[in-house]
Amino acid sequence: MARDLRDRSLCAINTATLGFQAPIAEVIEAVARHGFGGIAPWRREVEGEDVKHIGKLIRDAKLKVTGYCRSTYIPALTQQGFENNLAANYRAINDAAALGAESF
């Protein structure tokens, strides 16, 4: 069966393309209201927030989390910097899982 290529539910919005101008809750609502099927939030919008709550907002809006964007670079000039970067990436992986992200 052919799918209508104008069907926005087949598309996901990477939140960076919206310019980080609104809180993530507003972005989730707008993406869903405009009929998109998925969202790919960035860590800068989620980190330090209630990740489980954000995941619930996304699920309640019937959106898929198609990705979770922007991990920390792992290389560093010092051992401590390297360990800090690894820890930041572990936190990001846990956040991606809490959001239900399909990829990271």
N, C-alpha and C positions, 0 to 999 in steps of 0.2 A: 504494500500500500504506500503510495507516494505521500510524503509529508509536505505541508504548506511551508515553504521557506520563509514566509513572513511571520511564522509562529514564534513569538518571542520566548515562549516556554522552552524552546530548544537552545536558548542562549543564556549565558551567564555574564554578569557584570563584575569586572575587576574593579574594586572600589577606588583604586588609585586614579582611574580614569575620570572619576567624579571630583577630584581635586581636594579631598579631605576637608570639605567645607561644612560638613554637618556631622553630628554625633552618629555613631554606628547604628543606634536604634532607629534613627530617622532614615538612614540610608537603607536599612533592611526593609522598612515599611515602603519606601518609595520604589525600590527594586521590585518588590512583590506587587505593588499597586499597578505598576506599568507592565505586568505580565511576564516578567522574566522568570526563568526556571531555576536559576542558580546565582550564587554570589561567591566571590573570592575576596574575602577581607584581608587587609594588611595588618601585620602585627602592631604597628603604631596606633591602630584604632582599638585594638583588643587588649594589648599588654597592660597590666595593672588594673584592668576592669574585671568584673565578674564574668569569667569566660563561660561558665555553665549557663548563666542567665542569657548571655548573648547567643549561645547555641540554641537555647529554648526559643528565643525570639525568632531565630532563623527557621527552626523547625515549625513553629506556630504559623509562620508566614508561608509555609509549604515550599521553601526554597531548599535546594541542595547546596552544600558547601563544596564547590568544585575545586577549590584550592585555598591554601593559606600562605600568604606571600611574605617573603623576605626573611630568610634566615640570617643569622650572624655569620660573618666570615670566620672560619676556624683558625687560619694562620695568625700568629702573633709574634711580637718581638721578644716576649718573655714567657717563661713557663706559667707564671700566674695569669698573664693575658690569655694564653692558650686555654688554661683551665676555665677561666671566666667565659671565654667564647664557647667552649663545650657546654658549660652549664646553661648558657643562654639558649643554645640550640636544643638541649634536652627540655627546657621549659617550653620552647616553641613547639616541639613535637607533642608534648603533653597537651598544650592548648589546641593544637590541630586535632588531636584525638577527641578532646572535649567538645569541639565544634562539630565533629563528624566530617572533617575534611576528607575528600576523596584523594587529594594529593597535597604534597607539602614541598 
